[in-house]
Amino acid sequence: MTKQQSLEAIFDRFKNANAKFEIKNEQGEEGPAKIFIYGSIGGWFSETSAREIRRKINAIEADDIHVHINSPGGDVFDSVAIHNQLKKHRANVTIHIDGLAASGASVIAMAGDHIEMPGNAMMMIHNAWTFAAGNAKKLRKIADDLSKIDAGPVKASYLNRFVGEEKELIKLLEEETFLTAEECLAFGFADEIVEDIELEEETQEEESAKNQLLAKYAAQIQPQPEVKNEHDDSTTQGLEHNTKILESFLSAFNK
């Protein structure tokens, strides 16, 4: 195993241990299956990988799959692989863009038989890009590879849905375009604008559980007897005594 392969293996274990990919309704369950793709896609620090989705999606026997997306994107080939897995599955696939479907996540979204977006959601499409280092020859090769990716899997993923001409799509990809739900509907990247939703913070579930437990156990606490402060009593008694002396003194002058 090379040093590069060793690093990939380490980060692969890290990725799987911290995955935020979620799927509901696999074998033996009724109703549509739900897949939640929240977070980055592919790569060393990915929260969702094509391999993990393949393993999960192969277990789905439901006739309908609902894929919920809120992702900034990630690895282009993982995204294309997930797109193709959804396309070839026998189930009807409905895509719900819950917040953002950017970059590779928008590629996945294009696999939907039906794509829904709330009015407050967005999509971003662009050409492939990468970090690179090396000499002039190496950098030219990387640029050529990116051009092939743009002309192949990236463009092809959108063409089946885009209502315009290919050259117009290329222009949108080159400009790294952010699209509202209305714009996606106009371009063919969405089929329906649905009611706005608010994404729940991950901490809300934890806070809700805490409040439930507090409500449960706080009621069991016995009221504590009031503690008498001897110091306060002695102070009060002293003030009452001094008041009586003062009243006696004033009475003596009034006689």
VEXDREN-2710 file (C-alpha; in Angstrom, 1 decimal):
% VEXDREN-2710
k/r/px/py/pz
1/MET/0.0/0.0/0.0
2/THR/1.4/3.4/-1.0
3/LYS/1.4/6.5/1.2
4/GLN/-1.4/8.0/-0.8
5/GLN/-3.5/4.8/-0.4
6/SER/-2.9/4.8/3.3
7/LEU/-4.1/8.3/3.7
8/GLU/-7.2/7.6/1.6
9/ALA/-7.9/4.6/3.8
10/ILE/-7.6/6.7/7.0
11/PHE/-9.9/9.4/5.7
12/ASP/-12.3/6.9/4.3
13/ARG/-12.8/5.5/7.8
14/PHE/-13.2/9.0/9.2
15/LYS/-15.8/9.8/6.5
16/ASN/-17.9/6.7/7.3
17/ALA/-17.7/7.3/11.0
18/ASN/-19.1/10.8/10.6
19/ALA/-21.5/10.3/7.8
20/LYS/-24.7/12.4/7.7
21/PHE/-26.2/10.5/4.9
22/GLU/-29.6/9.1/6.1
23/ILE/-32.1/6.7/4.6
24/LYS/-35.5/5.6/5.8
25/ASN/-37.6/2.7/4.7
26/GLU/-35.5/-0.2/3.4
27/GLN/-36.5/-3.8/3.0
28/GLY/-39.8/-4.9/4.6
29/GLU/-41.2/-1.5/5.3
30/GLU/-44.2/0.1/3.6
31/GLY/-44.6/3.5/1.9
32/PRO/-42.0/5.5/0.0
33/ALA/-38.3/5.4/0.9
34/LYS/-36.7/8.6/2.0
35/ILE/-33.1/9.5/1.4
36/PHE/-31.5/12.6/3.0
37/ILE/-28.4/14.0/1.4
38/TYR/-27.2/16.8/3.7
39/GLY/-23.6/18.0/3.6
40/SER/-20.7/17.4/1.2
41/ILE/-20.5/14.6/-1.3
42/GLY/-17.5/12.3/-1.9
43/GLY/-13.8/13.0/-1.2
44/TRP/-11.8/12.4/1.9
45/PHE/-14.0/14.4/4.3
46/SER/-17.3/13.6/2.6
47/GLU/-20.6/13.2/4.5
48/THR/-22.2/11.2/1.7
49/SER/-20.4/8.8/-0.7
50/ALA/-21.6/7.0/-3.9
51/ARG/-20.5/3.7/-2.3
52/GLU/-22.6/4.2/0.8
53/ILE/-25.6/5.3/-1.2
54/ARG/-25.2/2.3/-3.5
55/ARG/-25.2/-0.1/-0.5
56/LYS/-28.3/1.5/0.9
57/ILE/-30.3/2.1/-2.3
58/ASN/-29.8/-1.5/-3.4
59/ALA/-31.8/-2.5/-0.3
60/ILE/-34.8/-0.3/-1.2
61/GLU/-37.8/-2.2/-2.4
62/ALA/-40.3/0.7/-2.3
63/ASP/-42.0/1.9/-5.5
64/ASP/-41.2/5.5/-4.7
65/ILE/-38.0/7.1/-3.4
66/HIS/-38.0/10.7/-2.0
67/VAL/-34.5/12.3/-2.0
68/HIS/-34.1/15.4/0.2
69/ILE/-31.1/17.5/-0.7
70/ASN/-29.3/20.3/1.2
71/SER/-25.7/20.2/0.0
72/PRO/-23.0/22.5/-1.3
73/GLY/-21.8/19.6/-3.6
74/GLY/-18.5/17.8/-3.7
75/ASP/-16.7/15.2/-5.8
76/VAL/-18.0/15.3/-9.4
77/PHE/-17.7/11.6/-10.0
78/ASP/-19.4/10.6/-6.8
79/SER/-22.2/13.0/-7.7
80/VAL/-22.5/11.5/-11.2
81/ALA/-22.4/8.0/-9.8
82/ILE/-25.3/8.8/-7.3
83/HIS/-27.2/10.4/-10.2
84/ASN/-26.8/7.3/-12.3
85/GLN/-27.8/5.0/-9.4
86/LEU/-31.0/6.9/-8.9
87/LYS/-31.8/6.9/-12.6
88/LYS/-31.4/3.2/-13.0
89/HIS/-33.4/2.3/-9.9
90/ARG/-36.9/0.9/-10.7
91/ALA/-38.6/3.2/-8.2
92/ASN/-40.1/6.6/-9.1
93/VAL/-37.6/9.2/-7.8
94/THR/-38.9/12.5/-6.4
95/ILE/-36.2/15.1/-5.6
96/HIS/-36.9/17.6/-2.8
97/ILE/-34.4/20.5/-2.7
98/ASP/-34.8/21.5/0.9
99/GLY/-32.3/24.3/1.0
100/LEU/-29.4/24.3/-1.5
101/ALA/-28.5/22.0/-4.3
102/ALA/-25.1/23.3/-5.5
103/SER/-22.5/21.9/-7.8
104/GLY/-22.5/18.1/-7.5
105/ALA/-25.7/18.1/-5.5
106/SER/-27.5/19.8/-8.5
107/VAL/-26.1/16.9/-10.7
108/ILE/-27.8/14.4/-8.3
109/ALA/-31.0/16.5/-8.4
110/MET/-31.2/16.1/-12.2
111/ALA/-31.8/12.3/-11.7
112/GLY/-35.3/13.0/-10.4
113/ASP/-38.5/12.0/-12.2
114/HIS/-40.0/15.0/-10.5
115/ILE/-38.1/17.8/-8.8
116/GLU/-39.7/20.0/-6.2
117/MET/-38.3/23.3/-4.7
118/PRO/-39.7/25.6/-2.1
119/GLY/-39.7/29.2/-3.1
120/ASN/-36.8/29.9/-0.6
121/ALA/-34.5/27.1/-1.9
122/MET/-31.7/27.6/-4.5
123/MET/-29.6/25.7/-7.0
124/MET/-26.1/26.4/-8.2
125/ILE/-24.6/25.0/-11.4
126/HIS/-21.0/25.4/-12.7
127/ASN/-18.2/23.8/-14.5
128/ALA/-15.8/21.4/-12.7
129/TRP/-13.0/22.9/-10.7
130/THR/-10.2/21.6/-8.6
131/PHE/-7.1/22.5/-6.5
132/ALA/-3.9/21.9/-8.5
133/ALA/-0.1/22.0/-8.1
134/GLY/2.7/21.1/-10.4
135/ASN/4.7/22.3/-13.4
136/ALA/3.3/23.8/-16.6
137/LYS/2.9/20.5/-18.3
138/LYS/1.0/19.0/-15.3
139/LEU/-1.2/22.0/-15.0
140/ARG/-2.1/22.0/-18.7
141/LYS/-3.1/18.3/-18.4
142/ILE/-5.3/19.1/-15.4
143/ALA/-7.0/21.9/-17.4
144/ASP/-7.5/19.5/-20.3
145/ASP/-9.0/16.9/-18.0
146/LEU/-11.4/19.5/-16.5
147/SER/-12.5/20.5/-20.0
148/LYS/-13.3/16.9/-20.8
149/ILE/-15.3/16.6/-17.5
150/ASP/-17.2/19.7/-18.4
151/ALA/-18.0/18.5/-21.9
152/GLY/-19.0/15.0/-20.7
153/PRO/-20.6/14.1/-17.4
154/VAL/-21.3/17.7/-16.2
155/LYS/-23.1/19.0/-19.3
156/ALA/-24.8/15.7/-20.0
157/SER/-26.3/15.7/-16.5
158/TYR/-28.2/18.9/-17.2
159/LEU/-29.0/18.6/-20.9
160/ASN/-31.8/16.1/-20.4
161/ARG/-33.8/18.7/-18.5
162/PHE/-32.6/22.0/-19.8
163/VAL/-35.2/23.6/-22.0
164/GLY/-32.8/25.9/-23.9
165/GLU/-30.0/25.3/-26.3
166/GLU/-26.7/23.6/-25.5
167/LYS/-24.6/26.7/-26.0
168/GLU/-26.9/28.6/-23.5
169/LEU/-26.4/25.8/-20.9
170/ILE/-22.6/26.1/-21.4
171/LYS/-22.8/29.8/-20.7
172/LEU/-24.7/29.2/-17.5
173/LEU/-22.1/26.6/-16.4
174/GLU/-19.2/28.9/-17.2
175/GLU/-20.7/31.8/-15.1
176/GLU/-21.2/29.6/-12.0
177/THR/-24.9/30.5/-11.9
178/PHE/-27.1/30.6/-8.8
179/LEU/-30.7/29.9/-9.6
180/THR/-33.9/30.6/-7.6
181/ALA/-36.8/28.2/-7.6
182/GLU/-38.6/30.3/-10.2
183/GLU/-35.5/30.3/-12.4
184/CYS/-35.1/26.6/-12.1
185/LEU/-38.7/26.1/-13.1
186/ALA/-38.2/28.3/-16.1
187/PHE/-35.0/26.4/-17.2
188/GLY/-36.5/22.9/-16.6
189/PHE/-34.4/22.2/-13.6
190/ALA/-37.5/22.0/-11.4
191/ASP/-41.0/20.8/-12.0
192/GLU/-42.9/22.4/-9.1
193/ILE/-42.5/25.1/-6.6
194/VAL/-43.9/24.0/-3.2
195/GLU/-44.6/25.7/0.1
196/ASP/-41.5/27.1/1.8
197/ILE/-40.0/25.1/4.6
198/GLU/-37.6/26.0/7.4
199/LEU/-34.7/23.7/8.0
200/GLU/-34.4/22.5/11.5
201/GLU/-31.1/23.0/13.3
202/GLU/-29.5/19.8/14.5
203/THR/-29.5/21.0/18.1
204/GLN/-33.3/21.5/18.2
205/GLU/-33.9/17.7/18.7
206/GLU/-31.4/17.6/21.5
207/GLU/-33.0/20.7/23.2
208/SER/-36.5/19.2/22.8
209/ALA/-35.3/16.0/24.5
210/LYS/-33.7/18.0/27.3
211/ASN/-36.9/19.9/27.9
212/GLN/-39.0/16.8/27.9
213/LEU/-36.7/15.2/30.6
214/LEU/-36.8/18.4/32.7
215/ALA/-40.6/18.4/32.6
216/LYS/-40.6/14.8/33.6
217/TYR/-38.2/14.9/36.5
218/ALA/-38.6/18.4/37.8
219/ALA/-42.1/17.5/38.9
220/GLN/-40.7/14.8/41.1
221/ILE/-38.5/17.1/43.2
222/GLN/-40.0/17.6/46.7
223/PRO/-40.4/21.2/47.8
224/GLN/-37.5/22.1/50.1
225/PRO/-38.4/23.5/53.6
226/GLU/-37.6/27.1/54.1
227/VAL/-34.3/27.5/55.9
228/LYS/-34.5/30.0/58.8
229/ASN/-31.7/32.4/58.9
230/GLU/-30.7/32.9/62.5
231/HIS/-28.6/35.9/61.6
232/ASP/-31.6/37.6/60.0
233/ASP/-33.8/36.8/63.1
234/SER/-31.3/38.2/65.5
235/THR/-31.0/41.4/63.4
236/THR/-34.8/41.8/63.3
237/GLN/-35.0/41.3/67.1
238/GLY/-32.3/43.9/67.7
239/LEU/-34.1/46.5/65.5
240/GLU/-37.4/45.9/67.4
241/HIS/-35.5/46.4/70.8
242/ASN/-33.9/49.6/69.6
243/THR/-37.2/50.9/68.4
244/LYS/-38.8/50.4/71.8
245/ILE/-36.0/52.2/73.5
246/LEU/-36.3/55.1/71.1
247/GLU/-40.1/55.3/71.7
248/SER/-39.6/55.3/75.5
249/PHE/-37.0/58.1/75.1
250/LEU/-39.3/60.3/73.0
251/SER/-42.2/59.7/75.4
252/ALA/-40.2/61.0/78.3
253/PHE/-39.8/64.4/76.6
254/ASN/-43.5/64.6/75.8
255/LYS/-44.6/64.4/79.5
END
